[in-house]
């Protein structure tokens, strides 16, 4: 299991399952919040939903 969906994760055999945190989206949200705070806007909380990139390193458990 990895994090940040590094490009090499999909090239491994089997492919490494990772969690993608959408760093660009987090940065955009942080800039918007900082800009709003500088303009006297209310403080708020932003929750960034991660995305699971399931690859060959995970599978079903045997029953």
C-alpha positions as CSV (number, residue, x, y, z in Angstrom):
1,X,0.0,0.0,0.0
2,X,1.4,3.4,-0.9
3,X,0.4,7.0,-0.8
4,X,0.2,10.0,-3.2
5,X,-0.3,7.7,-6.3
6,X,3.4,8.0,-7.4
7,X,3.7,7.3,-11.2
8,X,5.9,4.3,-10.5
9,X,3.1,2.6,-8.5
10,X,1.4,1.5,-11.7
11,X,4.6,0.3,-13.4
12,X,5.4,-2.3,-10.7
13,X,4.4,-5.9,-11.0
14,X,2.0,-6.3,-9.4
15,X,0.9,-2.7,-9.5
16,X,1.0,-1.0,-6.1
17,X,-2.3,0.1,-4.6
18,X,-2.1,3.7,-3.4
19,X,-4.2,6.5,-2.0
20,X,-4.3,9.7,-4.0
21,X,-4.7,12.8,-1.9
22,X,-5.1,15.2,-4.8
23,X,-2.3,17.5,-3.6
24,X,-3.2,20.1,-6.3
25,X,-6.7,20.3,-5.0
26,X,-5.5,20.7,-1.4
27,X,-3.2,23.6,-2.5
28,X,-6.1,25.3,-4.4
29,X,-8.3,25.0,-1.3
30,X,-5.6,26.4,1.0
31,X,-5.0,29.4,-1.3
32,X,-8.8,30.1,-1.5
33,X,-9.0,29.9,2.4
34,X,-6.0,32.2,2.9
35,X,-7.3,34.7,0.4
36,X,-10.8,34.7,2.0
37,X,-9.2,35.1,5.5
38,X,-7.1,38.0,4.2
39,X,-10.3,39.7,3.0
40,X,-11.9,39.2,6.4
41,X,-13.9,36.2,5.5
42,X,-15.1,33.6,8.0
43,X,-12.9,30.7,8.8
44,X,-14.1,27.3,7.5
45,X,-13.0,23.8,7.2
46,X,-12.5,22.0,3.9
47,X,-12.4,18.2,3.8
48,X,-10.5,16.7,0.8
49,X,-11.7,13.3,-0.2
50,X,-8.9,10.9,-1.0
51,X,-9.2,8.4,-3.9
52,X,-8.2,4.8,-3.6
53,X,-6.2,3.5,-6.7
54,X,-6.6,-0.3,-6.4
55,X,-4.1,-2.2,-8.4
56,X,-2.7,-5.7,-8.5
57,X,-1.2,-5.6,-5.0
58,X,-4.7,-6.1,-3.4
59,X,-7.2,-8.8,-4.0
60,X,-10.1,-10.6,-2.4
61,X,-9.5,-12.6,0.8
62,X,-10.0,-16.4,0.4
63,X,-13.2,-17.6,1.9
